[in-house]
Amino acid sequence: MHETKPTVYLIARPSVDVDGIRAYLTAVGGTSWLQRRLHDAAHEEAAVPDTDEDAALLHTHEDAALLHTHEDAAVLDPTLPAPDDQRPTPLGRAGHQATDQAAAPPDATQPRAPREGQTAHRAPQAGGQSDAQLLIEFAGRVCYRSWEPGLNPNVTRVRTDQREYFENLLRSAHGSVLEHASYSFALHDVSRAFTHELVRHRAGSAFSQESLRYVRLTDIGFRLPPALQGLRQRALSIVEQLEEFQVEAAGALGIEGPSVPFHVKKEVTSALRRLAPIGLSTDIVWTANVRTLRHVIEMRTAEGAEEELRLVFDEIAKIMVDEAPSLFQDFARQHNGAWVPKHSKV
Ligand SMILES: Cc1cc2nc3c(=O)[nH]c(=O)nc-3n(C[C@H](O)[C@H](O)[C@H](O)COP(=O)(O)OP(=O)(O)OC[C@H]3O[C@@H](n4cnc5c(N)ncnc54)[C@H](O)[C@@H]3O)c2cc1C
């Protein structure tokens, strides 16, 4: 056996097709909204370029070129800052880089160094202007044609600031819009106890879990929860005995040879898992939309939630605040580790 620690890998995030959105808005009206968002993204990216290469890309990027001058953008939204006004985003990439840099200067071309229980992920492509946020805002504005005033006679004013737009959306519990954007996580070395609780979150989730009907338990991974540290040697020795039994039983039941039919191996392996600890480390891929993520983060970091779930969801919460700061703007981490939103269950 070997001791493990859960690790969270963010493996997929939403990606929008800007050309598709532009084509739609050209047909129905509202391109100024897209121009504003692309301008915001370019402005934030220019303020904190990841690498020289990124910065150069930005200036030649087709979308940045759409905005011929900053003045063009200012006409669309007089509240836009001047080009040299490098206002920091509240929770965007700039803030995180500053924090990371204080600890150790990161190489922006490489994934970040992992925190305990979390493996590196790249922040959204343009500060607060993540594709997830663009997608959700786009979907939300479809409802009232509120990309700009005048498209809908009932809408005479629109919120131009994305963060304010989402604040209003969360306050009014317009949560279905959050379902358009999904994130996928590979959760490595979490316990079977963990996965059993995770899969209860059916709404807005997809799961793919390591099969213990097929995977032989010849080297059991196990994390000793803090509450059992006082019984460390005894607990680990029980896990070792269970592992020895798995190996011995596989030999005694004759499933080692290459000539043994696969269905026999499967049946025995499946039966043997009944004699494995529920704390054994395993892997699961979880995809969840933003509405689900908000709900599950709140539930599974709450004080009454299980310790390992709190540990893993603390990492997921940190990732999501980094990924989509405006969609998680109302979450605050309490002193006890609970992530509490202002707007629960939107
Ligand atoms: C601290 C804690 C202790 C727990 N203890 C136990 C226990 O002892 N035994 C046990 O069996 N479970 C237990 N659970 C699991 C719990 O009962 C839920 O099954 C789990 O948390 C999934 O949450 P959810 O019901 O919000 O579902 P999700 O799938 O996350 O759904 C999100 C929301 O969507 C809505 N929704 C989803 N599906 C439906 C539906 N079919 N019909 C109507 N509305 C729906 C609900 O509003 C729901 O809250 C515990 C959970 C926690 C956090």
PDBQT file of the ligand as one rigid body, heavy atoms in Angstrom, charges set to zero:
ROOT
HETATM    1  C1  LIG A 401     -23.503  17.093   5.470  1.00  0.00    +0.000 C 
HETATM    2  C2  LIG A 401     -24.271  16.138   4.612  1.00  0.00    +0.000 A 
HETATM    3  C3  LIG A 401     -24.782  14.985   5.158  1.00  0.00    +0.000 A 
HETATM    4  C4  LIG A 401     -25.495  14.085   4.368  1.00  0.00    +0.000 A 
HETATM    5  N1  LIG A 401     -25.989  12.946   4.927  1.00  0.00    +0.000 NA
HETATM    6  C5  LIG A 401     -26.678  12.066   4.166  1.00  0.00    +0.000 A 
HETATM    7  C6  LIG A 401     -27.224  10.865   4.714  1.00  0.00    +0.000 A 
HETATM    8  O1  LIG A 401     -27.042  10.582   5.891  1.00  0.00    +0.000 OA
HETATM    9  N2  LIG A 401     -27.904  10.025   3.910  1.00  0.00    +0.000 N 
HETATM   10  C7  LIG A 401     -28.126  10.300   2.599  1.00  0.00    +0.000 A 
HETATM   11  O2  LIG A 401     -28.771   9.531   1.909  1.00  0.00    +0.000 OA
HETATM   12  N3  LIG A 401     -27.620  11.429   2.048  1.00  0.00    +0.000 NA
HETATM   13  C8  LIG A 401     -26.914  12.306   2.802  1.00  0.00    +0.000 A 
HETATM   14  N4  LIG A 401     -26.412  13.443   2.228  1.00  0.00    +0.000 N 
HETATM   15  C9  LIG A 401     -26.622  13.661   0.787  1.00  0.00    +0.000 C 
HETATM   16  C10 LIG A 401     -27.790  14.615   0.545  1.00  0.00    +0.000 C 
HETATM   17  O3  LIG A 401     -28.993  14.095   1.040  1.00  0.00    +0.000 OA
HETATM   18  C11 LIG A 401     -27.946  14.870  -0.953  1.00  0.00    +0.000 C 
HETATM   19  O4  LIG A 401     -28.309  13.686  -1.607  1.00  0.00    +0.000 OA
HETATM   20  C12 LIG A 401     -26.676  15.363  -1.600  1.00  0.00    +0.000 C 
HETATM   21  O5  LIG A 401     -26.090  16.349  -0.812  1.00  0.00    +0.000 OA
HETATM   22  C13 LIG A 401     -27.004  15.876  -2.992  1.00  0.00    +0.000 C 
HETATM   23  O6  LIG A 401     -27.506  17.196  -2.900  1.00  0.00    +0.000 OA
HETATM   24  P1  LIG A 401     -28.844  17.682  -3.579  1.00  0.00    +0.000 P 
HETATM   25  O7  LIG A 401     -30.012  16.907  -3.096  1.00  0.00    +0.000 OA
HETATM   26  O8  LIG A 401     -28.876  19.168  -3.385  1.00  0.00    +0.000 OA
HETATM   27  O9  LIG A 401     -28.715  17.234  -5.092  1.00  0.00    +0.000 OA
HETATM   28  P2  LIG A 401     -28.089  17.851  -6.404  1.00  0.00    +0.000 P 
HETATM   29  O10 LIG A 401     -28.094  16.784  -7.404  1.00  0.00    +0.000 OA
HETATM   30  O11 LIG A 401     -26.785  18.522  -6.083  1.00  0.00    +0.000 OA
HETATM   31  O12 LIG A 401     -29.174  18.881  -6.872  1.00  0.00    +0.000 OA
HETATM   32  C14 LIG A 401     -29.107  20.285  -6.692  1.00  0.00    +0.000 C 
HETATM   33  C15 LIG A 401     -30.497  20.801  -6.419  1.00  0.00    +0.000 C 
HETATM   34  O13 LIG A 401     -31.320  20.555  -7.560  1.00  0.00    +0.000 OA
HETATM   35  C16 LIG A 401     -32.643  20.244  -7.128  1.00  0.00    +0.000 C 
HETATM   36  N5  LIG A 401     -32.945  18.845  -7.517  1.00  0.00    +0.000 N 
HETATM   37  C17 LIG A 401     -32.058  17.904  -7.911  1.00  0.00    +0.000 A 
HETATM   38  N6  LIG A 401     -32.680  16.769  -8.229  1.00  0.00    +0.000 NA
HETATM   39  C18 LIG A 401     -33.978  16.985  -8.021  1.00  0.00    +0.000 A 
HETATM   40  C19 LIG A 401     -35.122  16.173  -8.135  1.00  0.00    +0.000 A 
HETATM   41  N7  LIG A 401     -35.052  14.913  -8.546  1.00  0.00    +0.000 N 
HETATM   42  N8  LIG A 401     -36.306  16.704  -7.818  1.00  0.00    +0.000 NA
HETATM   43  C20 LIG A 401     -36.417  17.979  -7.412  1.00  0.00    +0.000 A 
HETATM   44  N9  LIG A 401     -35.373  18.816  -7.264  1.00  0.00    +0.000 NA
HETATM   45  C21 LIG A 401     -34.165  18.323  -7.561  1.00  0.00    +0.000 A 
HETATM   46  C22 LIG A 401     -32.659  20.377  -5.615  1.00  0.00    +0.000 C 
HETATM   47  O14 LIG A 401     -33.053  21.691  -5.282  1.00  0.00    +0.000 OA
HETATM   48  C23 LIG A 401     -31.215  20.154  -5.257  1.00  0.00    +0.000 C 
HETATM   49  O15 LIG A 401     -30.809  20.703  -4.021  1.00  0.00    +0.000 OA
HETATM   50  C24 LIG A 401     -25.699  14.357   2.997  1.00  0.00    +0.000 A 
HETATM   51  C25 LIG A 401     -25.191  15.534   2.453  1.00  0.00    +0.000 A 
HETATM   52  C26 LIG A 401     -24.463  16.424   3.233  1.00  0.00    +0.000 A 
HETATM   53  C27 LIG A 401     -23.910  17.693   2.621  1.00  0.00    +0.000 C 
ENDROOT
TORSDOF 0
